[in-house]
Amino acid sequence: MEHAQEIALLEELQGLKEQGLFFLDDDIVQENVATYGPQRFAVEKKLFQKLPRPVALSSELSNPGDYLARDMGNLPLLLTRDDTGQVNAFLNVCRHRGARLTPDGTGCATRFTCPYHAWTYSNSGELRAVPHQKTGFPDLEKTAHGLTRLPVRERAGMIWAAGDAKADMEAAAPLDADFAWMGLPEMAIVSSEDITLKANWKLLIEGGLEAYHFKVAHKKTIGPHFLDNLSSYARIGRHLRSVLPRTSLPQLEGTPRESWRLRDHANVLYTCLPIGQFLVMQDHVAWIDAEPLAHDQTRLRLRLLAPKDTGSAEHWARNHAITKTTLMEDFELNEAQQAGLMSGAQTHLTFGRYEGALAAFNAGVNKLLQSID
């Protein structure tokens, strides 16, 4: 993001504040309650597996030989950085009998040996060794039995992967400049925590897309630090950027614009479609990574990203605790909301004109569903 754009975003919100106005969409939008139910979720599962999504910071694979194994939309994902420095993405599955090649986690390895029959692969995916091959597999073509490769893209400090060989990895490109602006290439994970919630994944994402609830749901935490029901949003490719101004925004009046810094006066939330959010704060970023498990159950990975070798452990732990406390205020409401939606009390949700980002997010998900097989 160029500094001129930071100024423009602050000027827009400052103008609305001065006039006592809100950032409004043209129309009220209704969303069917079934969007958050089991039949819809059965279709949505394809999104999490097939489409590009952020899966790791570049710093998680800093050196040749580093690897990371974890699930991606119920697919076992293995990321490696090979001897050339290239990042690779594979299914973490031995091509012999389908065993998981390595447990979830991180480490450094140039080769991976299956724990079942010891077939061995390089970290660039080639099958290197098969015990008793001459006797048991005399005609085996090793080149045809390498690890199953997945599309992967590394830019601006972020690694994206997808489970479909035909996935358009350049769908991530519109966020490259913003990811560089937020400092991801120089960041590392300094805190991480997994939470499983009884709520639909979309409800958990929607909670951060509007400031209408700040003074109510967060009245004892962050509510006093943010302007009432004032935020803006914009589409960046198929993704969204939301700007949530703090109460310090009016202090910019009369100050030189060259000194304005967006992060000093607003939180900036990036919502990557289909899934994943990055909340940019003054000196760090919270990465909220979702793994939907069922229509009413989602596992979230909450990670605090900070510039490498800066700040104390106590400082980052305190910031992680503040972020988690605030998010849990939303998430507890989302769990109750999920139960309410499934109760039959209503057929539709209503998004007001200052909740346009919610409508834009759902419209984006609908469009993606129509685009995949």
CORNORHU-V571253 format. One record per helix or strand of 2 or more residues. SS is the DSSP state (helix for helix, strand for strand). FROM is the first residue (numbers start at 1). TO is the last residue. Records with the same first field share a line. If there is no record, write none. Layout:
SS = FROM-TO / FROM-TO
//
This chain:
helix = 3-19 / 33-36 / 38-50 / 58-61 / 133-136 / 142-144 / 169-181 / 184-186 / 201-206 / 214-217 / 223-225 / 249-252 / 257-259 / 262-265 / 313-341 / 353-371
strand = 29-32 / 53-57 / 66-72 / 75-81 / 87-91 / 105-108 / 111-113 / 120-122 / 127-129 / 149-150 / 152-155 / 158-161 / 187-197 / 232-236 / 239-246 / 266-271 / 277-280 / 284-294 / 297-307 / 348-351
//
